[in-house]
Amino acid sequence: MSSPLENPMVRYGIGLSGALVLVVVGVLYFDGLMRYLVFGMAVLDAVVVPKILEMAVEGDGQPA
């Protein structure tokens, strides 16, 4: 049985959707330095989450 996370579009979609939420929150609720910190978190979310999900899919089914 294949996982939806095997599709790269799903992995990047999850990362980008989380980043989009962070950007919206940063624009609507924060200003100054805090806004830029939230934007930095959004960039990390967009880049790191797909890689972590890819590692999870590759390690799926192997004993820990």
GROMACS elastic network, one bead per residue, 0.5 to 0.9 nm:
[ bonds ]
;  ai    aj funct       b0    kb
    2     5     6  0.84318   500
    2     6     6  0.72079   500
    3     6     6  0.56082   500
    3     7     6  0.80296   500
    3    57     6  0.78906   500
    4     7     6  0.58905   500
    4     8     6  0.89589   500
    4    10     6  0.68865   500
    4    11     6  0.85493   500
    5     8     6  0.69987   500
    5     9     6  0.85219   500
    5    10     6  0.60404   500
    5    11     6  0.58788   500
    5    53     6  0.70098   500
    5    54     6  0.74642   500
    5    56     6  0.87859   500
    5    57     6  0.66484   500
    6     9     6  0.88153   500
    6    10     6  0.78689   500
    6    11     6  0.78330   500
    6    53     6  0.87905   500
    6    54     6  0.74293   500
    6    57     6  0.63922   500
    6    58     6  0.85906   500
    7    10     6  0.55417   500
    7    11     6  0.67472   500
    8    11     6  0.50734   500
    8    12     6  0.61294   500
    8    13     6  0.83040   500
    8    50     6  0.78871   500
    8    54     6  0.80684   500
    9    12     6  0.52654   500
    9    13     6  0.58294   500
    9    14     6  0.85526   500
   10    14     6  0.61760   500
   10    15     6  0.86947   500
   10    50     6  0.86834   500
   11    14     6  0.52964   500
   11    15     6  0.64649   500
   11    16     6  0.87387   500
   11    49     6  0.75791   500
   11    51     6  0.81872   500
   11    53     6  0.64541   500
   11    54     6  0.74353   500
   12    15     6  0.50267   500
   12    16     6  0.59869   500
   12    17     6  0.83948   500
   12    46     6  0.72962   500
   12    47     6  0.83103   500
   12    49     6  0.77730   500
   12    50     6  0.53272   500
   12    51     6  0.88085   500
   13    16     6  0.51195   500
   13    17     6  0.59061   500
   13    18     6  0.85382   500
   13    46     6  0.87676   500
   13    50     6  0.83762   500
   14    17     6  0.52453   500
   14    18     6  0.63529   500
   14    19     6  0.86774   500
   14    46     6  0.82344   500
   14    49     6  0.76203   500
   14    50     6  0.74263   500
   15    18     6  0.53779   500
   15    19     6  0.62769   500
   15    20     6  0.86879   500
   15    42     6  0.89138   500
   15    45     6  0.58309   500
   15    47     6  0.70500   500
   15    48     6  0.76773   500
   15    49     6  0.52866   500
   15    50     6  0.58618   500
   16    20     6  0.59889   500
   16    21     6  0.86343   500
   16    42     6  0.83524   500
   16    43     6  0.88495   500
   16    45     6  0.74338   500
   16    47     6  0.84006   500
   16    49     6  0.88114   500
   16    50     6  0.89275   500
   17    20     6  0.50047   500
   17    21     6  0.63709   500
   17    22     6  0.87670   500
   17    46     6  0.80656   500
   18    21     6  0.52239   500
   18    22     6  0.64259   500
   18    23     6  0.87983   500
   18    42     6  0.73038   500
   18    45     6  0.66979   500
   18    46     6  0.72395   500
   19    22     6  0.50806   500
   19    23     6  0.62081   500
   19    24     6  0.86855   500
   19    39     6  0.82581   500
   19    41     6  0.77149   500
   19    43     6  0.66227   500
   19    44     6  0.81389   500
   19    45     6  0.56807   500
   19    46     6  0.55474   500
   20    23     6  0.50917   500
   20    24     6  0.62158   500
   20    25     6  0.86080   500
   20    42     6  0.71915   500
   20    46     6  0.86946   500
   21    24     6  0.52034   500
   21    25     6  0.61881   500
   21    26     6  0.85195   500
   21    42     6  0.81794   500
   22    25     6  0.51251   500
   22    26     6  0.59878   500
   22    27     6  0.85886   500
   22    38     6  0.64436   500
   22    39     6  0.69584   500
   22    41     6  0.74902   500
   22    42     6  0.55705   500
   22    45     6  0.88992   500
   23    27     6  0.61184   500
   23    28     6  0.85497   500
   23    35     6  0.85842   500
   23    38     6  0.70365   500
   23    39     6  0.59014   500
   23    41     6  0.89381   500
   23    42     6  0.64053   500
   24    27     6  0.52237   500
   24    28     6  0.60796   500
   24    29     6  0.83752   500
   25    28     6  0.52355   500
   25    29     6  0.57069   500
   25    30     6  0.74172   500
   25    35     6  0.87484   500
   25    38     6  0.81798   500
   26    29     6  0.56371   500
   26    30     6  0.51826   500
   26    31     6  0.75124   500
   26    34     6  0.78631   500
   26    35     6  0.50615   500
   26    36     6  0.78207   500
   26    37     6  0.86161   500
   26    38     6  0.57553   500
   26    39     6  0.67349   500
   27    30     6  0.61490   500
   27    31     6  0.74277   500
   27    35     6  0.68587   500
   27    39     6  0.89204   500
   28    31     6  0.85252   500
   29    35     6  0.81832   500
   30    33     6  0.84614   500
   30    34     6  0.60802   500
   30    35     6  0.50285   500
   30    36     6  0.88148   500
   30    38     6  0.84750   500
   31    34     6  0.60343   500
   31    36     6  0.79884   500
   32    35     6  0.55890   500
   32    36     6  0.68994   500
   33    36     6  0.52423   500
   33    37     6  0.62944   500
   33    38     6  0.87722   500
   34    37     6  0.50108   500
   34    38     6  0.62614   500
   34    39     6  0.86177   500
   35    38     6  0.51836   500
   35    39     6  0.62332   500
   35    40     6  0.86738   500
   36    40     6  0.61288   500
   36    41     6  0.85968   500
   37    41     6  0.62837   500
   37    42     6  0.86655   500
   38    42     6  0.62322   500
   38    43     6  0.87769   500
   39    43     6  0.63816   500
   39    44     6  0.87289   500
   40    43     6  0.51315   500
   40    44     6  0.62994   500
   40    45     6  0.85477   500
   41    44     6  0.50656   500
   41    45     6  0.60323   500
   41    46     6  0.86186   500
   42    46     6  0.61607   500
   42    47     6  0.86683   500
   43    46     6  0.51446   500
   43    47     6  0.62742   500
   43    48     6  0.84563   500
   44    47     6  0.52058   500
   44    48     6  0.56454   500
   44    49     6  0.78860   500
   45    48     6  0.54464   500
   45    49     6  0.55777   500
   45    50     6  0.84102   500
   46    49     6  0.62160   500
   46    50     6  0.72203   500
   47    50     6  0.63824   500
   47    51     6  0.70838   500
   48    51     6  0.52768   500
   48    52     6  0.62381   500
   48    53     6  0.86867   500
   49    52     6  0.51317   500
   49    53     6  0.61293   500
   49    54     6  0.85332   500
   50    53     6  0.50782   500
   50    54     6  0.60603   500
   50    55     6  0.86474   500
   51    55     6  0.62540   500
   51    56     6  0.86260   500
   52    55     6  0.51162   500
   52    56     6  0.62155   500
   52    57     6  0.87445   500
   53    57     6  0.62500   500
   53    58     6  0.86714   500
   54    57     6  0.51591   500
   54    58     6  0.62214   500
   54    59     6  0.86186   500
   55    58     6  0.51173   500
   55    59     6  0.61163   500
   55    60     6  0.84898   500
   56    59     6  0.52194   500
   56    60     6  0.60210   500
   57    60     6  0.50710   500
   57    61     6  0.86970   500
   58    61     6  0.85227   500
   58    62     6  0.89237   500
   59    62     6  0.58451   500
   59    63     6  0.86429   500
   60    63     6  0.84783   500
